[in-house]
Amino acid sequence: MALWTDFAAAAPRIAEVFTRRHAATGYLCMLGTLRPDGFPRISPMEPRFLEGDLWLVGMPDTAKFADLRADPRFALHTATTDTRVTEGDAKLWGRVEDVRDEALHQRFAEAVYEEIGLDLRGQRFDQFLRADIVGAASVAVGEHMDVTTWREGRAETVVRKH
């Protein structure tokens, strides 16, 4: 699995679309998880970058985090509101890893406080999930539509649609 910095080096086109769309939507993404009954669950969330990694952190005791405790597989899609996808969109998938590092948790809390004023400083995080990415895809629209895909261990592949 690839951490964000490794992924961004291996799949720079997709990483650029993801980070641009992620920022443009106020960090809103749609998270796909697997419910206990096997059906998919789609939940809004605001993943954050810190120290070269992508973190899926949020309100404790929610169904999406219970899903990830039971099955760490996820899909994450940038929020798209334009049916023509003129600004592009991106999705990535992989597994999460719960990182138990209190000093890191507090650096994250400080960064969130500085960025949006939400004060999580001094609080304990029940789950602190790092995204380990195994695949990704993006769409970029210009004169043509370019669909870029990536799988761990492979190079990005671009298919141009007319």
C-alpha positions as CSV (number, residue, x, y, z in Angstrom):
1,M,0.0,0.0,0.0
2,A,1.1,3.6,-0.6
3,L,1.1,6.4,1.8
4,W,0.1,9.8,0.3
5,T,3.6,11.0,-0.6
6,D,4.4,7.7,-2.3
7,F,1.1,7.7,-4.1
8,A,1.6,11.4,-5.3
9,A,5.0,10.5,-6.6
10,A,3.7,7.4,-8.5
11,A,0.5,9.0,-9.7
12,P,1.1,12.8,-10.0
13,R,-1.8,13.5,-12.4
14,I,-4.4,11.9,-10.1
15,A,-2.9,13.4,-7.0
16,E,-3.0,16.9,-8.6
17,V,-6.7,16.5,-9.5
18,F,-7.5,15.1,-6.0
19,T,-5.7,17.8,-4.1
20,R,-7.2,20.6,-6.3
21,R,-10.8,19.3,-6.0
22,H,-10.4,18.5,-2.3
23,A,-9.3,22.1,-1.6
24,A,-12.0,23.6,-3.9
25,T,-14.8,21.9,-2.1
26,G,-13.7,22.9,1.4
27,Y,-12.1,19.5,1.9
28,L,-15.5,17.7,1.4
29,C,-15.3,14.2,0.0
30,M,-17.6,11.2,0.0
31,L,-16.3,8.2,1.8
32,G,-17.4,4.7,0.8
33,T,-17.3,1.9,3.5
34,L,-18.8,-1.5,3.9
35,R,-21.7,-1.9,6.3
36,P,-21.9,-5.0,8.5
37,D,-24.6,-6.4,6.2
38,G,-22.2,-6.1,3.2
39,F,-24.0,-3.2,1.6
40,P,-22.0,0.0,0.8
41,R,-22.3,3.1,2.9
42,I,-21.6,6.6,1.5
43,S,-20.8,9.3,4.1
44,P,-19.6,12.9,3.7
45,M,-16.3,13.7,5.4
46,E,-13.4,16.1,5.4
47,P,-10.1,14.2,5.2
48,R,-7.0,16.2,6.0
49,F,-3.4,16.2,4.9
50,L,-0.7,16.3,7.6
51,E,3.0,15.5,7.5
52,G,2.8,13.9,4.0
53,D,-0.2,11.6,4.8
54,L,-3.9,11.7,4.2
55,W,-5.9,11.2,7.3
56,L,-9.5,10.1,7.7
57,V,-10.4,11.5,11.1
58,G,-13.9,12.6,12.3
59,M,-16.6,12.5,14.9
60,P,-16.2,9.4,17.1
61,D,-18.9,6.7,17.4
62,T,-20.2,7.2,13.8
63,A,-21.3,4.3,11.6
64,K,-18.6,5.0,9.0
65,F,-15.8,4.6,11.6
66,A,-17.4,1.4,13.0
67,D,-17.4,0.1,9.4
68,L,-13.7,0.9,9.1
69,R,-12.9,-0.9,12.4
70,A,-14.6,-4.0,11.1
71,D,-13.3,-3.8,7.5
72,P,-10.5,-1.2,6.8
73,R,-11.3,-1.0,3.0
74,F,-12.5,2.4,1.8
75,A,-13.2,4.5,-1.3
76,L,-12.9,8.3,-1.2
77,H,-14.3,10.5,-4.0
78,T,-13.9,14.2,-4.3
79,A,-17.2,16.1,-4.1
80,T,-18.5,16.8,-7.6
81,T,-21.3,19.3,-8.3
82,D,-20.8,19.9,-12.0
83,T,-22.4,17.3,-14.3
84,R,-19.9,18.2,-17.0
85,V,-17.0,17.6,-14.6
86,T,-15.2,20.6,-16.1
87,E,-12.9,20.9,-13.0
88,G,-12.3,17.2,-12.9
89,D,-12.8,14.7,-10.1
90,A,-10.8,11.9,-8.5
91,K,-11.3,8.9,-6.4
92,L,-8.9,6.7,-4.5
93,W,-9.3,3.4,-2.6
94,G,-7.3,1.3,-0.2
95,R,-7.2,0.5,3.5
96,V,-6.9,2.6,6.6
97,E,-4.4,2.0,9.4
98,D,-5.2,3.3,12.9
99,V,-2.1,5.2,14.1
100,R,-1.7,5.4,17.8
101,D,0.7,8.3,18.2
102,E,-0.5,10.9,20.8
103,A,2.1,13.5,19.7
104,L,0.9,13.2,16.1
105,H,-2.7,13.5,17.2
106,Q,-1.9,16.7,19.0
107,R,-0.1,18.1,16.0
108,F,-3.1,17.3,13.9
109,A,-5.4,19.0,16.5
110,E,-3.2,22.1,16.4
111,A,-3.3,22.2,12.6
112,V,-7.1,21.9,12.5
113,Y,-7.4,24.6,15.1
114,E,-5.1,27.0,13.1
115,E,-6.9,26.2,9.9
116,I,-10.6,26.2,10.8
117,G,-10.8,27.1,14.5
118,L,-12.2,23.8,15.6
119,D,-10.5,23.1,19.0
120,L,-9.6,19.5,19.4
121,R,-6.4,20.2,21.3
122,G,-5.9,18.0,24.3
123,Q,-8.6,15.6,23.3
124,R,-8.0,11.9,22.8
125,F,-8.7,10.4,19.3
126,D,-10.5,7.0,19.4
127,Q,-9.4,6.4,15.9
128,F,-6.8,8.2,13.8
129,L,-6.9,6.6,10.4
130,R,-4.1,7.0,7.8
131,A,-5.1,6.2,4.2
132,D,-3.0,3.6,2.6
133,I,-3.8,3.8,-1.1
134,V,-3.9,0.8,-3.5
135,G,-5.6,2.4,-6.5
136,A,-7.0,5.6,-7.9
137,A,-8.6,7.3,-10.9
138,S,-9.3,10.8,-12.1
139,V,-11.1,12.6,-14.8
140,A,-9.8,15.8,-16.4
141,V,-11.9,17.5,-19.0
142,G,-10.5,20.0,-21.6
143,E,-10.8,19.6,-25.3
144,H,-10.9,15.9,-24.5
145,M,-11.8,13.9,-21.5
146,D,-8.7,12.1,-20.0
147,V,-9.3,9.2,-17.6
148,T,-6.2,8.4,-15.6
149,T,-5.9,5.3,-13.6
150,W,-3.3,3.9,-11.2
151,R,-2.8,0.7,-9.4
152,E,-0.1,0.1,-6.8
153,G,3.1,-1.1,-8.4
154,R,2.1,0.2,-11.8
155,A,2.5,3.6,-13.6
156,E,-0.4,5.9,-14.3
157,T,-2.3,5.1,-17.4
158,V,-4.2,7.8,-19.4
159,V,-7.1,7.0,-21.7
160,R,-8.2,9.9,-23.9
161,K,-12.0,9.9,-24.7
162,H,-13.2,12.1,-27.5
